[in-house]
Amino acid sequence: MITLRQLRYLAALAKHGHFGRAAEACNVTQPALSMQIRDLERTLGVKVVERRPGEVMLTDVGREVARRGEDVLAASRDLVDFARHRGGLLTGRLTLGVIPSLAPYLLPRILPVLQKQFPELRLELRETQTKQLVDDIKSGALDAAMLALPLGEPEIDTAKLFDDLFLLAVPADDPRPADKRIKALEIDQSRLILLEDGHCLRDQALAFCATAARGHQSGGNGMAFAASSLSTVMQMVASGYGVTLIPQIAADVEQRDQRVKFLRLENPQPGRTIGLAFRRTSPRKADFAALGDVVKDSVIG
């Protein structure tokens, strides 16, 4: 009989591609993990891994077993959640992911409120990019995540939290007055500083600029700089290296730097919709609704 332990070990092998690293991630010895994988292969009657010096690859069958095994593992976690969290809202452990362009600006607002209103909640946070958050929700490594919508994932449900408009951040000595509404075509894309590939905020900014420039001559052929964090982007703007599109929730914090000012864009103003994502099969919908209410109250008031 296949065990959940074997499926967990196979999932770790699929993720790390190495017996030693997979064993470390599972907090077991490498021989113990290897033995469980061999037992799994004997039960199934097929090879699920291809062993090579210094690395391991999953076979075609192994990849499919790992994919289906993730569904089984997620269902088992949902079963445990159902039993453990029937007593009250937001109690026990909840694993929450947040995208990097949101975490440092939203979490300081909501964490004190959650601690006060739900003292029995043990919140575990992970900050990473959208693709990884989605994968972790599907596998059950995360209960939920706060990110930009839409996702278009049939296995994942979402709930809207708030709209987050974009502002144009420019150096403080920019000659345009702070009350001036900026046309999208007035943004010099050759001076546009964005986050590096993989960040949804980068994709949203590029999509907005591409739409605005459609049918017009672009002001430049490339971006001046790409950074790994929004704070780094803002430091580049403050130092006069370029401009950037920044979400309102981040601008509320970053405006403390007097070397930067923020200009509003003409209507319809671009922006993003922030939402809460979770597995469609999760039994903790009431918890997610309560968490969403805290976020809305903290941001919208």
Sequence and secondary structure as in RCSB ss.txt:
>XXXX:A:sequence
MITLRQLRYLAALAKHGHFGRAAEACNVTQPALSMQIRDLERTLGVKVVERRPGEVMLTDVGREVARRGEDVLAA
SRDLVDFARHRGGLLTGRLTLGVIPSLAPYLLPRILPVLQKQFPELRLELRETQTKQLVDDIKSGALDAAMLALP
LGEPEIDTAKLFDDLFLLAVPADDPRPADKRIKALEIDQSRLILLEDGHCLRDQALAFCATAARGHQSGGNGMAF
AASSLSTVMQMVASGYGVTLIPQIAADVEQRDQRVKFLRLENPQPGRTIGLAFRRTSPRKADFAALGDVVKDSVI
G
>XXXX:A:secstr
   HHHHHHHHHHHHHSSHHHHHHHHTS HHHHHHHHHHHHHHHTS  EEEETTEEEE HHHHHHHHHHHHHHHH
HHHHHHHHHTSSSTT EEEEEEE TTTHHHHHHHHHHHHHHH TTEEEEEEE  HHHHHHHHHHTS SEEEEEE 
   TTEEEEEEEEEEEEEEEETT SS TT  B GGGS GGGBEEE TT HHHHHHHHHHHHHHTTS  S SS SE
EESSHHHHHHHHHTTS BEEEEHHHHHHHTT TTEEEE B SS  EEEEEEEEETT S HHHHHHHHHHHHHHHT
 
